[in-house]
Amino acid sequence: MNFLKKAVQAAKWIDGSPRRCGACLFELDEAAKPMSFDVDHDWERIYWSSETHTSTFDQLVRSAGRGCTRCTSLVDFIKRGGLRCTGIEWFPSRGWNSAQPQVICHLDGEGGQTKVELEICVQPEDCEGLIVEGISSAHPSIVRGTRLKGTTGGSEALAQAGRWLEECRESHPGCTGKIDYTFVPTRLLHLEGQDKMRVVLTENHAGPLTYAALSHHWSPETEAVILKTTNIEERKKDGISLSSLPQMMQDAISFLRGLGIAYLWIDSLCILQDSTADWLEQAAMMALVYSNAEVTIAATWCSGSGQSLFNSRHGEKFLDTDLSGTGHQRPMFVRRSIPHFQWENSTPTLQWNNANKDSVSVGASQGCGEDEEQKTPSAHALWPLLGRGWVYQEQWLSRRTLHFTEHEIIWICSQTAACECSFYQFDKGSRHGSPAFEETRAWNWAPIIEQYSERAFTQITDRLPALAGIATRYSDSVVCERYLCGLWSQNLPEALFWHATSLTLAPRPPITMPTWSWASTTGSIAFGYPDNELQPKVVDTHVFYSGQDLMGDVAEAVLRLEGLVVPGTVHYGEKWEHVLKTQAKALGETNPESKYGLEIDGVFSSFSPDYALEDQGKHFVPAEVAVACLLFSRGTVGSCDPEHPETNRDLNYVSGLVLRSISEDGNLYERIGYFAGEALDDAFEFDRTLGLAKKMVFTLI
């Protein structure tokens, strides 16, 4: 804790020990009566033996009654906010490189919610000397924070967005140095015509031209105004009435006019939605559209176009209360914590910083309601846009994105991030910025796909087209060979070693896609770690497209592989349920709720199918069917029993892919799943399984 002592000494805030309130941990007013739970030393000593400090709501009330002005303000805030508080938990700052300090208001659980996060804020301009290396001498849980007023579309928000944009233009070479000034989207909406109540569709501009793009969640309101071959000429001639557009689009147009940007690209209004040819042509240009946009407006908190882009910051959720009192006489206030998301390193992981727990990934798998453990809104509920498949690409490609959330506007560009509440600091470098492709390497395609596969699609056929822009930019920045249905040829065979991670399996989608590609599934996936000596060899690839390769227009896609194969049997249904009940010891760590099983030479283990095998369709796989297990990797699992050390052992196991023969000659296979084979007892032990293997050359479709 020496860093805490140093910070307090550096602030030079007191001679001797302060008298602190044991309920709120602020320095007490001289006139306040002492109470048994007060603290007669510097606050940092409290955390020498504990990670947190807890006070009950009753203590806050009693302390307010004895004259602690900060407790009085906190009690007032809690009551005005309608919070059924039982206690407050104070988590201190641990310095700039550590987690934010947290204040947790515990609730009685009525209505399902068990806690609310609060923050004690000081305006950024008042932080000088008060917060040293991320630690405040005045209080363990103080953070810098700007008061939020009005609406996210008001004059203050507009002025702030304008300042961010101007500073980025002037001081961020990474955001301005790689623009293709010759590129202009085929169609744009002109926002600055003579009639301000209409916008006009324009075509085939000559560059250079400054325009913005809109990233939004399609909804029935969007479908009602899409561009078609039947209305394009009218919209070019007479324009579109603003009042006929969904509210979110109207708001975006209003905000961009305030920023002085005269052109806007919206996919639903700039691509002919009833023309396959135009859609394919325009979709192939997504990388250029978003990477050359001056800024992308993201309707991040909107679940549909009928919702307003803006939100009014009034009501209990946005309440803040001044904390007046002794000690540092700088304005402080308390409010509910404002959730944030961020990019981590160069991997596109959008996250929500949650109180005293790990960050939460924003993807389709997050669900739409609440975090069940915390009973707080889930990341997906807070930012529904970020879980969409098309939006993943839009976030990747945009140089600058202005996110409109329920609480505030957030700026993210290629070099940094900022927000109205000051959680992100514009001058803190690229820690929160979007990833730079120049820093990636070929093996980084795997985390891109893992994150992308979590996103949701209205049309599953869009899964590869919505990745085309990223693939284009990726191939421009990294030495790549051929693009093979969502994979790169230089990453074979390693890239074949993926497995489904979705908790609920869906049927295999009715699309033309090889089963060896992750794009043949509907849910999230993860890549494994193959063994260079064990993994199969790629003898040949035959992948042909009827259209553009990046768009996934597959005509034929087969791989010729050579590898070690072991015969096995797939189980599910009654027999597998019987195995789960009777073979518990043999199954070891196998998930007892596993719906599917794999048997190799009398040994059982669970395995991970790529889709719901029992679905009665083209890809139905009956129970007890014979399969071929393609060996791919080896691993080690150990047992440790302190009471019986003589039984401790390490087990080398084998894992791989599960294939099904679909030809009479046994040379043509399709992939149906993945097996890990890592149960502790009698698992797919490496030497034993390897002894059953035969080398085969076969075709995988």
PyMOL commands that set and color helices and strands:
alter all, ss='L'
color gray80, all
select helices_A, chain A and resi 2-11+43-47+57-65+69-80+124-126+155-171+173-176+220-223+232-237+242-244+247-259+267-270+276-283+286-292+316-318+364-366+379-382+384-387+389-397+437-439+442-452+460-462+465-477+489-491+494-496+518-520+549-551+574-582+584-587+645-647+686-692
alter helices_A, ss='H'
color red, helices_A
select strands_A, chain A and resi 53-56+85-91+102-107+115-122+131-132+135-136+142-144+187-190+198-203+212-215+240-241+263-265+295-298+320-322+332-336+351-352+360-361+370-371+376-377+400-404+409-413+417-419+483-484+487-488+498-500+525-527+537-545+554-572+596-600+603-606+608-609+625-639+649-661+668-675+694-700
alter strands_A, ss='S'
color yellow, strands_A
deselect
rebuild
show_as cartoon
